[in-house]
Amino acid sequence: MPDAVAAENVWEVVIRSSAAILGGTLAMVGSGLLIVLNDLLRQGGQEPFSLFAVTPIGALLLGAGIAYFLVLGRWILPIRQGEPGDDGSQRTLIDQWQLAGTIHGCSVGSGSDLVGQTLERAGLVNEYGLNLLALRQGGETQEAPWRHTRFAAGQDLALLGREEEFQRFLLAHELSPFTTPEPWLEELQAGGRWGFAGLVVRPRAPRAGATLRQLALRKEFGIEPLVLLSGDGATLGEFSDVSLRPGSALIAHGSWKRLRAPGRDDNFWLLTPIEPEASEPGKSWLALILFALALALAFADFPAPRGTDGGSARTERVGRTCALARVRARRGARH
């Protein structure tokens, strides 16, 4: 599985690089080599190219590149297996560790004895083998609530576990199962942005020997630990007070965004391949606005510096402005 993901990522880099190279041939500011070429021409006493001197040739190259990928892409490009985590790796984790694959939803009423209790005291894991994946209240969803989170009337719960245990939990605490599909729960069940992932404690990890209670994975990372694999074997259920040694592995559930965080921590390695986080759609509009503003400023009728050719000065100014716009757009997409 990791080899396949790595190969696909290499192809994505190739495709994006090809698109950047072909698009860079549309204007003199699209490629660093063309900007350097103009500088060399000026230094040699030759007339530099104008801003769109290479556009006809660049348009032909771009059209040929697009046609190439449209016609031959089905044979030379890898077939995407799906969104991150919805491929065979998820099914493998579920089957290997005998995880419950069903997420149940219910509501906490004012008459339930859960009201006022903490998650830990309610004994979800110990008594019922259920894991609270998310809690929704007031239109906001809290992923993997902390063990000291208190239940309140009007809360909606997303629980992972066996059907019979879920029904027993409902009867014991007078909870109401969902009668109509809830969009937030359906999104959680679909697994498009959530899933299972494996973590392993790094050798010489700074917090090696600490327990889950001390690490506070739910509070720090917003992920729900489900299974612990150590020298004593696999432990399902409550293992908050078991010390984690180097090489100990965890299976956890959470959103892909939150599951990436432990992989960047000094204590864990992320074993399940997860694609890099895509930029937010809103940031794309910001990048386009910045780029349009940069072009408008570049084409504004500013006088050329003395002793320089107006066309070449404008080309250089456009190049610098576009480069600055690209940097700002990339920063916006990352955040």
N, C-alpha and C positions, 0 to 999 in steps of 0.2 A: 504493500500500500504506500509507504513513504516514497519508494522509487517512482511509482506512477505519479504521485503528486509532484515530486521534484521535476520529472520530465515535462509535466503539463505546465509548471511554472516557467521552465526554460522556454517553452514554446510561446508563452504569453509575453515574455521579455522580447523574444524575436519579433513577434507581431507588432508590439508597441514601438520597438526600435525602428522597424521598417516604416511604420506610419509616420514617425517623427522625421525620418530621413526624407521620405517622399514629400511630406508637407513642407519641409524646409527648403525645397527647391522652387517654391512659388514666388519667393521674393529674396532680395539680397540680404535681408535681415533674418531669414529663416534658418540660416546655417552659419556657424562660426567660420567655416572655411571660406564662404563667399565674402564675408566681412573682411577677413584677412587678405583675400585676393584684391579687393578694392584698395586696401591700404598699400599693398605692394605695387599696384598700378600707379597710385599717386606718388609713391616714393621714386618710382622709375620714370616719372614725368609723363606717364600715359594718362589718357582720359578714363576716369573710373566709370563703371557701369551705373546706370540709373536704378532706382529702387525696384522697378518691375521689368528690368531688362531680361531676366531669366524666366519670366512667367510663362511664355508660350511653351518653352521646353519643359518647365516644371509641371505645367498642366498635363502635357503628354505623358510624362513619367508617372504622375499621380494617377491618371486614368488607367495606364497600363498596369500599375500595381494593384489598383482596385479590381480590375478585370481578372488579374491573375488569381487573387484570393477568392473571388466569386466563382470562378470556373474550376480551379484546382483545389480550393480550400477543403472540400470534403474528403480529399485523399491525403493531403499533406498536413492538415491540422488535427490535433488530438480531439477526441470526443469527450466533452465534459460529462462527468458522471453525476452532476447535480450540485446542489448548494453544499457549502462546507458542512460536513457531518451527516448529510442525509444519504450517504453512500453505504457501502458494505461495512465500513468501520463502526457505524452505529449499531447495526444488527449484530456484528461480531461481539461488541461489548455487552449487549443485552443478553445474547445467548451464552457467552462464556461465563458471565457472572450471575446469570439467572435473575436479571433485573426485571422488575415489573415494568411493562411497556405502556401501561395505561395511566393516564392522568385524570383524576376525578375532581369534580368541583362541588362545593357546598357553601352555604351561607350560615353565619352565626347569628342566631336570634337573641332577643333580649332575655328569653327564658332559659337559655342554655347555661349549664354550670361552667362552661369554658370561659365565660365573661369574667375578666379580672385575673385569670390564671396566666402564667407565663408559658411559653412554648415548651420549656424543659419540664415544668411541673405537670403539664398535661399528659406527658408520657406517650407522645405520638409514636416515637421509634421503639421504645421499650415494650409497650403494651400492645401496640397494634401493627408495628412494622411499617408505619407510614412516614413519609418524608414530606415536609411542607416546602414545596418548590417556590411558591409565590403567595403573597397576601395582597389583596386589593381593598382599598378603602378610600372613599372620597374621590374616585376617579384616578387614583394613583396606585401603581403596582410596585410592591416592594419584593425584590427577588431574594430568595433564601433568607428569610427573616432571622435575626439574631435570636439566640436561645432565651434571652431575657425579654423578648418582645411579648407584650400582653395582648390577649384576645379581647375584642370589644364587639358589642352588638353592631350589626350592619357590615361586618367584614366578610369578604368572599375569600375562600381558601382554594388553592390548587394543590392536591395531594397525590403523591406517587405511591402506589402500593397495590396489593391484591384486592380484587373486588369484594371478597368475603370479609376482609379486615376493614375495608372502607365502610361497608354496611354495618358492621359491628360498632365502629366508631360513631356513625350517625345515630344509632339507637342509644348508645351509652350517653351521649351528650345532647340529644334532642336537636340535631342539626338538620337543615333542609337542603337536600340535593338540588342542583339546578334543574328546573323543568324546561327551560328553553336554552338554546346554545348561547353562550356568552362569547363575544368576539375575542376578548383578550385570552380566554381559556382555549378557544379554538386555535388561535395563533400559537399558543404554548404547545398544544397537542400536535400541531402540524410540524413543528421542529424546524421551521425555516431559519429562525434566529436563536434557537435553543437546542441543546443536546447534551450528550454524555462525553466526557473526556477523561483520559488517564493522566495522572500526575505521579512523579516519583521524586523522592527526597534526594537531593544532590549529595554526593560525597563531600564531606567537610562543610556541610551546610551550617550557617551561623546558628540556626535554631534547632539543629539536630538534637534529639532527646526531649524536645518539648511535646506537649500533648496538643490535641486539637482544641481543647478548651483554652490553652494558653495562646495558641496561634490565632484563635478566633477567625477561622476561615470565612464563616458567614458574615461577620461584621466587617472584616478587612477587604474581602474580595467579592462578597455577594454570591457565593456558590454553595451548593448543598452537597456535603460528602455523603456517599452512599455505601461504599465498600472500602475496607482496608485490607491490603495484602502485605503481610510481613513474614518474619521467620516462623511465626506461630500459625501460619495459614491465613485463609481468607476469613474476615469478620464482617458480617452484615448486621446492621442494627446500630446499637449504641456503642461507640468506641471513643468517646470524647476524652477519656482519661488514660488512653493507651499512648505510650511514648512512641514518637516517630523516629526511627533510626535511618541512617543513610541506606538507600535501597528500598525503603518501604514505599509501597505504591497505593495510590488512592484513585477511586473512580468517583467523579463528582458530576453534578448536573448544574447547568447554568446557561446564561446567554453566551454566545460566542465572544461578545465584547468583554464580558467579565472573566471568561475562562482563559483569555489571552493573558490577563494580568499575572496569575501565578507563574506563567511561563517566563515572564520578565523578572521574576523575583529571584533573589540569590539562594533561596531554599529549595526551589522546585524546578524540575524539567517538565515540559508539556509533551506528552507522548502522542496524543491524538493530533493528526495534521489538521490545522485550521487555516483557511485562506486569510491573507491580509485583509484588514478591515477596509471596506470600501468607503470612499468619501461620501459625505452627506450630500443629498440633492441640493439643499439650500446653499451649500458652499460652492456648488458648480455655478449657480447664478451669480454669486459674488465674484467668482473668477472671471466670468464672461463680462460683467460690468466693468471690472478693473481693466480687462484687456481692451474693451471698447474705449474706455476713457484714455488709456495709454495711446491708442491709435489716433484718437482725436487730438490729443496734445501734440503728437508727433507730426501730424499733417497741418497743424496750425501755422499760420503765415508769420513765423518768426524770422527776423533778418538773419542772414548767414554771417558767421564771424568774418572779420576782415582777413583778406588774403587767402580765403578758401573758396572753393567752388560751391555754389548754392545747392546743387543737386547732391553732391557727395556729402556736404555737411548735413543735409536733411537725412540722407540715408544713414549716416552714422548716428544722428540723433534718434531716428526711428529704431535703430538696432538697440541702442542703450535703453530706450524707454520700454521696448518690448521685452528685453531681458529682465528689467525690473518688474514688469507686470507678471512675467512667468514666475519669478521668485515669490511674489506676493500671492499669486494664485495657488502655488504649491503649499505655502504656509497655511492658507485658508482651508485647503482641502484636508490637510492633516488634522486640523482642529475642528 
